[in-house]
Amino acid sequence: MPDKSNGYDEIAHHFIAARNSRIGPRLALEWSAGLKPGSSILDLACGHGVPIAQALSGQGFNYYALDASPRLIAEFRKQFPAAATQCAAVEDSDLFGKTFDGVICMGLMFLLPLENQRLVISKVARALKPGGKFLFTSVKDEVRWKDSLTDRDSYSPGAEWYRRALSEEGLVIEREEFDEGGNYNFFAVKPPGAG
C-alpha cells in the first residue's frame, strides 16, 4: 500500500521537532482576518497543528483538519481536541462532505505529483462557499528538488501554472507573496456570485 503521507508519517517526530514555528502564522492570521467568528476553516495537510492551527485557534472558527499521516493527525488531535479531524490524503478525502469559508494548505502542494496538485485545486474550488478564501504555499518558479526531510521528489510547476489552474476553477487571485521561509503564497477567493 503506497504511503499517502509522502513519507511524513515515517519521520513525523523529526518533522515536529524541525518545523519552524515562525513560518506561516503571520500570513495565516492576515488571511483569516476577514472571516467572522463561526466561519468554517479547512486545514489541508495540517500536520501536528503547530504553528497554523495554533495561530488560528481562539479566533472562534469551526476548524476542520486533514492529514494523511496517522502519527501527525494523532498529535494534532491531542493539541486541538475540539477540531474535526480526518486521517486521509487530500486527493482521497471527501473533505468532510462540507463547504467552507476558508481553506488553508501550507507545505503540501509541491509534495504531490502534478495531476494531484491540479486535483487539490479543483476539490478546494468545489468545497469553498461563494466568497470563500483559499491560501496555499508552493514555490514561485518551476523547479524540482528532493524534500529535505524525506528525500522524496518535490515539484513546483511555477506561479504561472498555479494562476492558470486557479482561474480555470473559477478562483481569483487576490495577492501573492513570500513568507519568512521563502515559500511563495497564493491568496485566492471564490467570487461571491460563483456557484
Stockholm file with secondary structure:
# STOCKHOLM 1.0

chainA/1-195         MPDKSNGYDEIAHHFIAARNSRIGPRLALEWSAGLKPGSSILDLACGHGVPIAQALSGQGFNYYALDASPRLIAEFRKQFPAAATQCAAVEDSDLFGKTFDGVICMGLMFLLPLENQRLVISKVARALKPGGKFLFTSVKDEVRWKDSLTDRDSYSPGAEWYRRALSEEGLVIEREEFDEGGNYNFFAVKPPGAG
#=GR chainA/1-195 SS CCCTTTTTTTTHHHHHHHCCTTSSHHHHHHHHTTSCTTCEEEEETCTTCTTHHHHHTTSCCEEEEEESCHHHHHHHHHHCTTSEEEESCTTTCCGGGCCEEEEEECSCGGGSCHHHHHHHHHHHHHHEEEEEEEEEEECSSEEEEECTTTCCEEEEECHHHHHHHHHHTTCEEEEEEECTTSCEEEEEECCTTCC
#=GC SS_cons         CCCTTTTTTTTHHHHHHHCCTTSSHHHHHHHHTTSCTTCEEEEETCTTCTTHHHHHTTSCCEEEEEESCHHHHHHHHHHCTTSEEEESCTTTCCGGGCCEEEEEECSCGGGSCHHHHHHHHHHHHHHEEEEEEEEEEECSSEEEEECTTTCCEEEEECHHHHHHHHHHTTCEEEEEEECTTSCEEEEEECCTTCC
//
